Amino acid sequence: MGGHREKDEGAAADTVLLRDVAAGDSAAMAALYDRHAGWLHARLTRRCADPEVVREVLQDTFVTVWRSAGAHRGEEAGGWLWTIAARRLVDARRAQERAARLETTPIDGTRSGYEPAASAPSAEERVLAGLEFGDVGTALDRISPELREVLRATVVDGLTTRETARLLGIPEGTVKSRANRARAELRSALAQLNPSPLGGPA
């Protein structure tokens, strides 16, 4: 009972803080940061192994909150903040990938014989790879990106269907259908990689 009351009080406090932030109250912004920066940092770190990227994403998240607090419509503040943070992380990764492609592609557009060393797997990739034994990494590579990102959101981050839909910008029904397809494709890919009948139940 007390836990529920504390949670309700925390949600009400967040709503008031966000309303004040929308009105330009920097003290409310500092209070909101103090309440949420710790868990956001921890959760981002589970998805990204680069501490500098995590710091930048966390900063960008609260800059976005400062600019768009008026867009908050009363939903649970934690989920709203995480949606912003996750989108900023996706943006940061895309920027890194573009920069890496530019660095490894000569001006004339041809590929050199040099192939850069593979970057270290992120925290989320290590966790996801550890969900199954054996060839899961290879199997995941065979799943289409839109299915893989749903698996990462729902399995690695533990997001709900609604949060995943918000994170990826797709309808909730699409999240459910993609999650089902992703699991089916993962099982199929693993079966192709390890066709032994003793592989255990799917």
C-alpha positions in Angstrom: 0.0 0.0 0.0 2.7 2.4 1.0 4.7 1.6 -2.1 1.7 2.4 -4.3 1.2 5.7 -2.5 4.9 6.6 -2.9 4.7 5.8 -6.6 1.6 7.9 -7.0 3.1 10.8 -5.1 6.3 10.5 -7.2 4.2 10.6 -10.5 2.3 13.6 -9.2 5.6 15.3 -8.3 7.0 14.6 -11.8 3.8 16.0 -13.4 4.2 19.3 -11.4 7.9 19.5 -12.2 7.3 19.0 -15.9 4.6 21.7 -15.9 7.1 24.0 -14.2 9.8 23.1 -16.6 7.5 23.9 -19.5 7.0 27.4 -17.9 10.8 27.9 -17.9 11.6 27.1 -14.2 15.2 26.0 -14.1 15.0 24.9 -10.4 12.3 22.4 -11.5 14.5 21.2 -14.3 17.3 20.6 -11.8 14.9 18.7 -9.5 13.7 16.6 -12.4 17.3 15.8 -13.4 18.2 14.8 -9.8 15.1 12.5 -9.7 15.8 10.7 -13.0 19.3 11.1 -14.3 20.7 8.2 -12.2 18.4 5.4 -13.6 18.5 6.9 -17.1 22.3 6.7 -17.0 22.2 3.1 -15.8 19.7 2.0 -18.4 21.6 3.8 -21.2 24.8 2.1 -20.1 23.2 -1.3 -20.5 22.4 -0.4 -24.1 25.7 1.4 -25.0 29.2 0.5 -23.9 30.7 3.9 -24.7 30.5 6.1 -21.6 31.1 9.3 -23.7 28.1 8.5 -25.9 26.0 7.8 -22.8 26.9 11.2 -21.3 26.1 13.0 -24.5 22.8 11.1 -24.9 21.9 11.9 -21.3 22.6 15.6 -21.8 20.7 15.6 -25.1 17.8 14.0 -23.3 17.4 16.7 -20.7 18.0 19.4 -23.3 15.1 17.9 -25.2 13.0 17.8 -22.0 13.7 21.5 -21.3 12.6 22.4 -24.8 9.6 20.1 -25.1 8.2 19.7 -21.5 5.0 21.3 -22.8 4.4 18.3 -25.0 4.1 16.0 -21.9 0.5 14.9 -21.8 0.4 13.4 -18.3 1.7 9.9 -19.1 4.1 8.3 -16.6 7.2 10.6 -16.7 9.7 7.7 -16.5 8.4 6.1 -19.7 8.3 9.5 -21.4 11.9 10.3 -20.4 13.1 6.9 -21.5 11.4 7.2 -24.9 13.3 10.5 -25.4 16.6 9.0 -24.2 16.2 5.9 -26.4 15.5 8.0 -29.5 18.6 10.1 -28.7 20.7 6.9 -28.4 19.4 5.7 -31.8 20.3 9.1 -33.3 23.8 8.9 -31.8 24.4 5.5 -33.2 23.2 6.5 -36.6 25.6 9.4 -36.6 28.5 7.1 -35.5 27.7 4.7 -38.3 27.6 7.5 -40.9 30.9 8.8 -39.6 32.5 5.3 -39.7 31.3 4.8 -43.3 32.8 8.1 -44.4 36.1 7.3 -42.7 36.4 3.9 -44.4 35.2 4.9 -47.9 37.7 6.6 -50.2 36.8 9.8 -52.0 36.5 8.0 -55.3 33.8 5.8 -53.8 35.7 2.5 -54.2 36.5 0.3 -51.2 40.1 -0.1 -50.2 41.6 -3.4 -49.3 41.7 -2.3 -45.6 38.8 -3.3 -43.5 38.5 -1.7 -40.1 38.5 -3.9 -37.0 35.0 -4.7 -35.7 34.0 -2.4 -32.9 33.5 -3.9 -29.5 29.9 -5.2 -29.0 27.7 -2.8 -27.0 26.3 -3.8 -23.6 22.9 -4.6 -25.1 24.5 -6.8 -27.8 26.4 -8.7 -25.2 23.2 -9.2 -23.1 21.2 -10.2 -26.2 23.9 -12.6 -27.3 23.8 -14.2 -23.9 20.1 -15.0 -24.0 20.8 -18.2 -25.9 23.8 -20.5 -26.1 25.6 -21.3 -29.3 24.9 -19.5 -32.6 22.5 -16.9 -31.4 24.6 -14.0 -32.6 24.7 -15.4 -36.2 21.0 -16.2 -36.0 20.2 -12.6 -34.9 22.2 -11.3 -37.9 19.9 -13.2 -40.2 16.8 -11.5 -38.7 15.6 -8.3 -40.5 16.6 -5.1 -38.6 13.0 -4.1 -37.9 12.4 -7.4 -36.1 15.7 -7.3 -34.3 15.1 -3.8 -32.9 11.7 -5.0 -31.5 13.5 -7.9 -29.8 16.0 -5.6 -28.3 13.4 -3.2 -27.0 11.1 -5.8 -25.5 13.7 -8.4 -24.4 16.8 -6.5 -23.5 15.3 -3.3 -22.3 12.2 -4.9 -20.9 9.9 -2.3 -22.5 6.2 -2.9 -22.6 4.4 -3.1 -26.0 3.2 0.5 -25.5 6.7 1.8 -24.7 8.2 -0.1 -27.6 5.6 1.3 -29.9 6.4 4.8 -28.6 10.2 4.2 -28.9 10.1 2.9 -32.5 7.3 5.0 -33.7 5.1 2.1 -34.8 1.6 1.0 -33.7 1.3 -1.4 -30.8 -0.2 -4.1 -33.0 2.8 -3.9 -35.2 5.1 -4.4 -32.2 3.2 -7.5 -31.2 3.3 -9.0 -34.8 6.9 -8.2 -35.2 7.8 -9.7 -31.8 6.1 -12.9 -32.8 7.8 -13.0 -36.2 11.1 -12.2 -34.7 10.9 -15.1 -32.3 9.8 -17.4 -35.1 12.6 -16.3 -37.3 15.2 -16.6 -34.5 14.1 -20.2 -33.8 14.2 -21.0 -37.5 17.7 -19.4 -37.9 19.0 -21.3 -34.9 17.5 -24.5 -36.2 19.3 -24.0 -39.5 22.6 -23.3 -37.8 22.2 -26.3 -35.4 19.9 -28.8 -37.0 20.5 -31.5 -34.3 17.2 -33.1 -33.1 18.7 -33.0 -29.6 18.8 -29.3 -29.6 15.9 -29.1 -27.2 12.5 -27.5 -27.4 12.1 -24.3 -29.4 
